[in-house]
Amino acid sequence: MGKQVFEGIRVLDFSNNVAGPCCASLLADQGAEVIKIERPVAGDDSRGIMPRVEGKSLTFMWTNRGKHSVELDLHDPEAQDIIKRMILDADVIVESFKPGQMKKFGLDYETVHALKPSLVYCSISACGQTGAYASKPGFDIIAQGMSGLMDLAGDPDGMPVKQGVTIGDYVGSLNAYGAIVTALYHSRATGVGQLVDISLLDGLIYCNTTLDNAATNDAYPTRSGPHHGTMAPYGIYNGKDGQSVIIAAYTNAMWRRLCTAMDMPGLADDPRFNTIPLRCQNLKELVAVIEQWLKGFDRIQDAVDRMEANNVATCKIRSTHEVANDPVLWEREAIVELPTSPSFKEHKTVRTRGKVARYTETPIILRRPPDLGEDNYDILGKYGWDKAKVDEMEAKWAAQKPKK
């Protein structure tokens, strides 16, 4: 096994919930030392959300794997002072407070850059650090609604539908990871750090391909339901007893192969369907033909097998439970057993998501998450707080109402 690419890189993670923590965990997977600064007593908000094992959040575990945890009240001047000492040894800061909040702690980019000019400072928020939307609350659902993507999801005659997962957070985390790596490369080459401004909204707008059409043609794209507005067949098709498949055979060559799979080769030249625009124009008739064929199968997988034998892009729509138990994905380590923290009594590992990339020379290692404040004595001791001082500050903060 080769050396991990970020060994020797130290990250201070002030972020909360999903996007920032997930980004910092990607750095930890590659060998960075990530010190998570958590609110005393309560910790990261995601420690309190479902689902849980032994009372502990699986979301927190996954988005904070491989980190150390230190409790510090950022409102406290003494905590701010020790953090500034920690900054001198850091290479990266990740924070996800509402824009302007870090300045109230004396830990804003300008202050930190003056302390350590080579440091990369990544701020993750709902709508970015600039512009009239900067003050919007930093939640994924806000970014989904403002990006236009929510208006594209759902039935054409129904209401907009949010994505089933916090897609803005995860797009944001990947964007932040890539941006931090870019800024680190620049810092290593020049000795100059910089502010990296990541917006969940920007990330989802980048994903909204219909904006191109709306921007250039003054169009008003909206929900297209289970089918695509400009490609066909390209969508969800229903078979018998509620079984459904994806068919993505919009190219003329693949359309012909689909017709062969359905034992209807003459359909390929039907004047209603022999070009992509015509198939889109006559979509209702196209769907009826394909679904009538699918309903001839008691097992939808038999239709999938027939199409795949003819090199048609297709798949059965699977439940998340099916995905979690797919041996192919386990073998590829897309699903893994993640080690738990020391406070777990019964579970040494939990099943969860795995690696987002594979490298031949720089391995990814998914390490366990930390218990809240697990590294208080060790890390704070290196910066002048002995055990008595740590205990004193913890007792002081515990006696106060936790600040958010």
C-alpha positions as CSV (number, residue, x, y, z in Angstrom):
1,M,0.0,0.0,0.0
2,G,1.4,3.4,-1.0
3,K,1.6,6.6,1.1
4,Q,-1.7,8.5,1.5
5,V,-1.6,11.7,-0.5
6,F,-2.5,14.1,2.3
7,E,-0.3,12.7,5.1
8,G,1.2,15.7,6.9
9,I,-1.8,18.0,6.0
10,R,-3.7,19.3,9.0
11,V,-7.3,20.4,8.7
12,L,-9.4,22.3,11.3
13,D,-13.0,21.5,10.7
14,F,-15.5,24.0,12.1
15,S,-18.4,22.8,9.9
16,N,-21.7,21.3,11.0
17,N,-24.4,19.0,9.6
18,V,-23.5,17.4,6.2
19,A,-21.7,19.4,3.4
20,G,-18.7,20.7,5.3
21,P,-18.1,17.6,7.5
22,C,-18.4,15.3,4.4
23,C,-15.8,17.4,2.6
24,A,-13.4,17.2,5.5
25,S,-13.9,13.4,5.8
26,L,-12.8,13.1,2.2
27,L,-9.6,14.7,3.2
28,A,-9.3,12.4,6.2
29,D,-9.8,9.4,3.9
30,Q,-6.7,10.5,2.0
31,G,-4.6,10.7,5.2
32,A,-5.1,14.3,6.4
33,E,-5.2,14.9,10.1
34,V,-8.7,16.4,10.6
35,I,-9.5,18.1,14.0
36,K,-13.2,18.7,14.3
37,I,-14.1,21.6,16.5
38,E,-17.4,20.9,18.1
39,R,-19.9,22.8,20.2
40,P,-19.5,21.7,23.9
41,V,-22.1,19.3,25.3
42,A,-24.2,19.0,22.1
43,G,-21.6,18.7,19.4
44,D,-22.4,18.7,15.7
45,D,-26.1,19.0,15.0
46,S,-26.0,15.7,13.0
47,R,-25.1,13.8,16.2
48,G,-28.8,14.1,17.1
49,I,-30.4,13.0,13.8
50,M,-31.7,9.6,12.7
51,P,-31.1,6.8,11.9
52,R,-29.1,5.6,15.0
53,V,-27.3,2.6,16.3
54,E,-26.8,2.4,20.1
55,G,-28.2,5.9,20.3
56,K,-25.6,7.4,17.9
57,S,-26.3,8.9,14.5
58,L,-25.2,7.0,11.5
59,T,-25.1,10.2,9.4
60,F,-22.7,11.8,11.9
61,M,-20.5,8.6,11.8
62,W,-20.2,8.6,8.1
63,T,-19.7,12.3,7.5
64,N,-17.1,12.5,10.3
65,R,-15.0,9.4,9.8
66,G,-11.3,9.6,10.4
67,K,-11.4,12.8,12.5
68,H,-10.4,13.9,16.0
69,S,-13.0,15.7,18.1
70,V,-12.3,18.7,20.4
71,E,-15.0,20.7,22.2
72,L,-14.5,24.5,22.2
73,D,-17.0,27.2,22.6
74,L,-16.2,29.6,19.8
75,H,-17.9,32.5,21.7
76,D,-15.3,32.2,24.5
77,P,-12.3,34.4,24.1
78,E,-10.0,31.8,25.7
79,A,-11.2,29.2,23.1
80,Q,-10.6,31.7,20.3
81,D,-7.0,32.3,21.6
82,I,-6.2,28.6,21.6
83,I,-7.7,28.1,18.2
84,K,-5.4,30.8,16.8
85,R,-2.5,28.8,18.1
86,M,-3.9,25.7,16.4
87,I,-4.2,27.7,13.1
88,L,-0.5,28.2,13.0
89,D,0.0,24.4,12.6
90,A,-2.9,24.0,10.2
91,D,-3.0,23.9,6.4
92,V,-6.8,24.0,5.8
93,I,-9.9,25.4,7.5
94,V,-13.4,24.2,6.6
95,E,-16.3,26.2,8.0
96,S,-20.0,26.2,7.3
97,F,-21.5,29.0,9.4
98,K,-23.8,31.6,8.1
99,P,-21.7,34.2,6.2
100,G,-20.3,36.7,8.7
101,Q,-20.5,34.4,11.8
102,M,-16.8,33.5,11.8
103,K,-15.9,37.2,11.9
104,K,-17.9,37.5,15.2
105,F,-15.5,34.8,16.6
106,G,-12.4,36.7,15.3
107,L,-11.8,33.7,13.0
108,D,-12.8,35.2,9.6
109,Y,-10.7,34.7,6.5
110,E,-8.9,38.1,6.7
111,T,-7.8,37.5,10.4
112,V,-6.7,33.9,9.7
113,H,-4.9,34.9,6.5
114,A,-2.9,37.5,8.4
115,L,-2.0,34.8,11.0
116,K,-1.0,32.2,8.4
117,P,-0.9,33.5,4.7
118,S,-0.4,30.0,3.2
119,L,-3.6,28.5,4.8
120,V,-6.5,27.5,2.6
121,Y,-9.8,28.7,4.1
122,C,-13.0,27.0,2.7
123,S,-16.4,28.5,3.5
124,I,-19.5,26.5,2.6
125,S,-22.9,28.0,2.7
126,A,-26.3,27.8,1.1
127,C,-25.9,30.7,-1.4
128,G,-22.3,31.8,-1.1
129,Q,-20.4,34.6,0.7
130,T,-21.4,37.4,-1.7
131,G,-24.6,38.7,-3.2
132,A,-28.1,39.4,-1.9
133,Y,-28.8,35.7,-1.2
134,A,-25.8,35.3,1.2
135,S,-28.0,35.6,4.3
136,K,-30.3,32.7,3.3
137,P,-30.3,29.8,5.8
138,G,-27.8,27.1,4.9
139,F,-30.0,24.1,4.3
140,D,-30.0,21.8,1.3
141,I,-33.8,22.1,0.7
142,I,-33.4,25.9,0.3
143,A,-30.7,25.3,-2.4
144,Q,-32.9,22.7,-4.1
145,G,-35.8,25.1,-4.3
146,M,-33.8,28.1,-5.5
147,S,-31.9,26.1,-8.1
148,G,-34.8,25.2,-10.3
149,L,-34.1,21.5,-9.8
150,M,-37.1,21.0,-7.5
151,D,-39.4,22.4,-10.2
152,L,-38.1,19.8,-12.6
153,A,-38.9,16.8,-10.3
154,G,-42.3,15.3,-10.0
155,D,-45.3,14.7,-12.2
156,P,-46.1,17.4,-14.8
157,D,-49.6,17.8,-13.3
158,G,-48.4,17.7,-9.7
159,M,-46.4,19.7,-7.2
160,P,-42.6,20.1,-7.2
161,V,-40.8,17.3,-5.4
162,K,-37.6,17.5,-3.4
163,Q,-34.9,14.9,-4.0
164,G,-35.0,11.9,-1.7
165,V,-31.5,12.7,-0.4
166,T,-29.8,16.0,0.5
167,I,-28.2,16.2,-2.9
168,G,-27.1,19.8,-2.5
169,D,-25.1,19.0,0.5
170,Y,-23.3,16.1,-1.2
171,V,-22.7,18.0,-4.5
172,G,-21.4,20.9,-2.3
173,S,-19.1,18.6,-0.3
174,L,-17.5,17.2,-3.5
175,N,-17.1,20.7,-5.0
176,A,-15.5,21.8,-1.7
177,Y,-13.1,18.9,-1.7
178,G,-12.0,19.5,-5.3
179,A,-11.7,23.2,-4.7
180,I,-9.6,22.7,-1.5
181,V,-7.3,20.3,-3.4
182,T,-6.8,23.0,-6.1
183,A,-6.1,25.7,-3.5
184,L,-3.6,23.4,-1.7
185,Y,-1.8,22.8,-5.0
186,H,-1.6,26.6,-5.5
187,S,-0.5,27.1,-1.9
188,R,2.3,24.5,-2.2
189,A,3.5,26.1,-5.4
190,T,3.4,29.8,-4.3
191,G,3.1,29.8,-0.5
192,V,-0.1,31.8,-0.7
193,G,-3.4,30.5,0.6
194,Q,-6.8,31.8,-0.4
195,L,-10.5,31.9,0.4
196,V,-12.6,29.1,-1.2
197,D,-16.3,30.1,-1.5
198,I,-18.6,27.1,-2.0
199,S,-22.3,27.6,-2.4
200,L,-24.8,24.7,-2.4
201,L,-27.0,26.7,-4.7
202,D,-24.1,27.2,-7.2
203,G,-23.5,23.5,-7.2
204,L,-27.1,22.6,-8.0
205,I,-27.3,25.4,-10.7
206,Y,-24.3,23.8,-12.3
207,C,-26.3,20.5,-12.4
208,N,-29.4,22.2,-14.0
209,T,-28.9,21.5,-17.7
210,T,-32.3,23.0,-18.6
211,L,-30.9,26.5,-17.7
212,D,-29.0,26.4,-21.0
213,N,-32.2,26.2,-23.0
214,A,-34.0,28.7,-20.8
215,A,-31.2,31.2,-21.0
216,T,-30.6,31.0,-24.8
217,N,-34.2,30.4,-26.0
218,D,-36.3,32.2,-23.5
219,A,-37.9,28.8,-22.7
220,Y,-39.8,27.7,-19.6
221,P,-38.7,24.1,-18.9
222,T,-40.5,22.4,-16.0
223,R,-41.5,19.0,-14.8
224,S,-41.4,16.2,-17.3
225,G,-42.3,13.4,-14.9
226,P,-40.9,9.9,-15.6
227,H,-39.7,10.8,-19.1
228,H,-37.1,13.2,-20.6
229,G,-38.3,16.3,-22.4
230,T,-35.9,16.1,-25.4
231,M,-34.8,12.4,-25.6
232,A,-37.0,9.3,-26.0
233,P,-37.2,6.6,-25.0
234,Y,-35.3,7.8,-21.9
235,G,-37.2,7.3,-18.7
236,I,-39.2,5.1,-16.4
237,Y,-41.4,2.4,-18.0
238,N,-44.0,0.3,-16.1
239,G,-44.5,-3.4,-16.4
240,K,-46.9,-5.8,-14.7
241,D,-47.8,-5.5,-11.0
242,G,-46.0,-2.2,-10.4
243,Q,-42.7,-3.4,-11.6
244,S,-40.6,-0.7,-13.4
245,V,-37.5,-0.3,-15.5
246,I,-35.3,2.4,-16.8
247,I,-34.9,2.4,-20.6
248,A,-32.3,4.8,-22.1
249,A,-32.4,4.0,-25.8
250,Y,-32.8,7.4,-27.3
251,T,-30.1,7.2,-30.0
252,N,-31.3,5.9,-33.4
253,A,-28.9,2.9,-33.2
254,M,-30.1,1.9,-29.7
255,W,-33.7,2.5,-30.6
256,R,-33.3,-0.1,-33.4
257,R,-31.8,-2.5,-30.9
258,L,-34.7,-2.0,-28.5
259,C,-37.2,-2.7,-31.4
260,T,-35.3,-5.9,-32.1
261,A,-35.4,-6.9,-28.4
262,M,-39.2,-6.3,-28.4
263,D,-39.5,-8.5,-31.6
264,M,-40.8,-5.5,-33.4
265,P,-38.0,-4.6,-35.9
266,G,-40.4,-2.7,-38.2
267,L,-41.2,-0.3,-35.4
268,A,-37.8,1.3,-35.9
269,D,-38.9,2.8,-39.2
270,D,-42.4,3.7,-38.0
271,P,-43.0,7.4,-39.2
272,R,-44.1,8.3,-35.7
273,F,-40.9,7.1,-34.1
274,N,-38.0,7.0,-36.6
275,T,-36.2,10.1,-35.3
276,I,-35.5,11.5,-31.8
277,P,-37.8,14.6,-32.3
278,L,-40.6,12.4,-33.5
279,R,-40.3,10.0,-30.6
280,C,-40.5,13.0,-28.2
281,Q,-43.4,14.5,-30.1
282,N,-45.3,11.2,-30.0
283,L,-44.2,10.2,-26.5
284,K,-47.6,9.0,-25.2
285,E,-47.9,6.5,-28.1
286,L,-44.3,5.4,-27.7
287,V,-44.8,4.8,-23.9
288,A,-48.0,2.8,-24.6
289,V,-46.2,0.5,-27.1
290,I,-43.2,-0.2,-24.8
291,E,-45.3,-0.7,-21.7
292,Q,-47.7,-3.1,-23.5
293,W,-44.6,-5.2,-24.3
294,L,-43.3,-5.0,-20.7
295,K,-46.6,-6.1,-19.3
296,G,-46.1,-9.4,-21.1
297,F,-43.5,-10.4,-18.5
298,D,-44.4,-11.7,-15.1
299,R,-40.8,-10.9,-14.0
300,I,-39.6,-7.5,-15.2
301,Q,-36.0,-8.8,-14.9
302,D,-36.7,-11.1,-17.9
303,A,-37.5,-8.0,-20.0
304,V,-34.3,-6.4,-18.7
305,D,-32.3,-9.5,-19.6
306,R,-33.8,-9.5,-23.1
307,M,-32.9,-5.8,-23.7
308,E,-29.4,-6.2,-22.2
309,A,-28.8,-9.2,-24.6
310,N,-29.4,-6.7,-27.4
311,N,-27.1,-4.0,-25.9
312,V,-29.9,-1.7,-24.8
313,A,-29.1,0.6,-21.8
314,T,-31.6,-0.5,-19.2
315,C,-32.0,-1.6,-15.5
316,K,-34.6,-2.6,-13.0
317,I,-35.4,0.2,-10.6
318,R,-34.0,-1.1,-7.3
319,S,-34.9,-0.2,-3.7
320,T,-32.2,1.1,-1.4
321,H,-32.4,-2.1,0.5
322,E,-31.5,-4.0,-2.6
323,V,-28.6,-1.7,-3.3
324,A,-27.3,-2.2,0.3
325,N,-27.2,-5.9,-0.2
326,D,-25.7,-6.1,-3.7
327,P,-22.6,-8.3,-3.5
328,V,-21.1,-6.6,-6.6
329,L,-21.2,-3.3,-4.7
330,W,-19.7,-4.9,-1.6
331,E,-16.9,-6.4,-3.7
332,R,-16.2,-2.9,-5.2
333,E,-16.3,-1.3,-1.7
334,A,-19.1,1.0,-2.6
335,I,-20.8,-0.4,0.5
336,V,-18.5,-1.2,3.5
337,E,-18.3,-1.9,7.2
338,L,-17.2,1.3,8.9
339,P,-15.5,0.9,12.4
340,T,-17.4,2.5,15.2
341,S,-16.0,4.7,18.0
342,P,-14.9,3.4,21.4
343,S,-18.2,4.3,23.1
344,F,-20.1,1.6,21.2
345,K,-20.8,-1.5,23.3
346,E,-22.3,-4.0,20.9
347,H,-21.4,-2.9,17.4
348,K,-17.8,-2.9,16.3
349,T,-18.8,-1.9,12.7
350,V,-21.8,-0.5,10.9
351,R,-22.8,-1.0,7.3
352,T,-22.6,2.3,5.3
353,R,-21.5,3.9,2.1
354,G,-18.0,3.3,0.9
355,K,-15.4,4.9,-1.4
356,V,-16.2,7.6,-3.9
357,A,-13.0,7.0,-5.9
358,R,-10.2,4.4,-6.3
359,Y,-6.5,5.1,-6.8
360,T,-3.7,2.8,-7.8
361,E,-1.0,4.7,-5.8
362,T,-2.7,6.7,-3.1
363,P,-5.1,4.5,-1.1
364,I,-8.3,5.6,0.5
365,I,-8.8,4.4,4.1
366,L,-12.1,4.8,5.8
367,R,-11.4,5.2,9.6
368,R,-13.7,5.4,12.5
369,P,-15.5,8.5,13.6
370,P,-14.7,10.2,17.0
371,D,-16.7,10.4,20.2
372,L,-17.6,13.9,21.2
373,G,-14.6,15.5,22.8
374,E,-12.6,12.3,22.6
375,D,-9.3,14.2,21.9
376,N,-9.8,17.2,24.2
377,Y,-6.9,16.3,26.5
378,D,-4.5,15.2,23.8
379,I,-4.9,18.0,21.3
380,L,-5.6,20.9,23.7
381,G,-2.7,19.8,25.8
382,K,-0.3,20.5,22.9
383,Y,-1.4,24.1,23.0
384,G,-1.0,24.8,26.6
385,W,-4.2,23.6,28.3
386,D,-3.4,20.9,30.8
387,K,-6.0,18.4,32.1
388,A,-7.1,20.7,34.9
389,K,-7.6,23.6,32.5
390,V,-9.6,21.5,30.0
391,D,-11.8,20.2,32.9
392,E,-12.3,23.7,34.1
393,M,-13.4,25.0,30.7
394,E,-15.7,22.0,30.0
395,A,-17.4,22.5,33.4
396,K,-17.9,26.2,32.6
397,W,-19.4,25.5,29.2
398,A,-21.6,22.6,30.5
399,A,-23.1,25.0,33.1
400,Q,-24.1,27.4,30.3
401,K,-26.9,26.9,27.8
402,P,-25.2,25.5,24.7
403,K,-24.9,28.2,22.0
404,K,-25.7,27.5,18.4
